[in-house]
């Protein structure tokens, strides 16, 4: 079963589905790029790790503490202090793994030429995930590594390096792909509205080499069709997150045309 949408499927953003799709998409991007990179480069999957700390309040306890004063005289009672009841929190730490792609030049000591990141919800929300991501992005810049950021999430704060005025100049968009080049030093942004196919993206390599083109829509289609999403996804309601009324109508009409939803009353099937 093909995806009912011409571009990105907004229903994949459901929290229980997105992590699997994120990791699978990176694998399929690597598969699409590898033949284009040979013989000079290879695409490697790497992990970025960060730790999330949290605390959960649990029921306060009352502790009884014995004094360390000398043994009281016979007949005297020992002094026992009751501590005040504290608020007690159970500490919780989780190590988060986020895979990414690096295009490496083995003959140059495995120099990382370009990194490709598929943005996760943690990268777009305040907290350790965003801090870790932005730090790693600065490391790429300092090392002279180009960066491709693929943002297929509608929710959250964008990671793209653009001012509010520059973002507005992009026109209507739902998804973004940003390419930060080191040679020449510039920022290229592919702004993709919800009804459109995903972009064909120019992936920069070394300064003396030509770009290769990643057909993101073709990669998405293969990832969708070879994954569990046709069986997992349910289209009986609106997509997760916030949509305009026009976008909701477009989604409903697209699903009807694809035969995923029955036609509205008085409307015959296409």
Helices and strands as residue ranges (DSSP letters): G 10-13, H 15-37, E 42-58, E 64-66, E 80-82, E 88-105, G 106-108, E 111-118, G 121-124, H 128-142, E 146-151, H 164-169, E 175-182, E 185-192, E 200-203, E 212-215, H 216-226, H 229-232, H 245-257
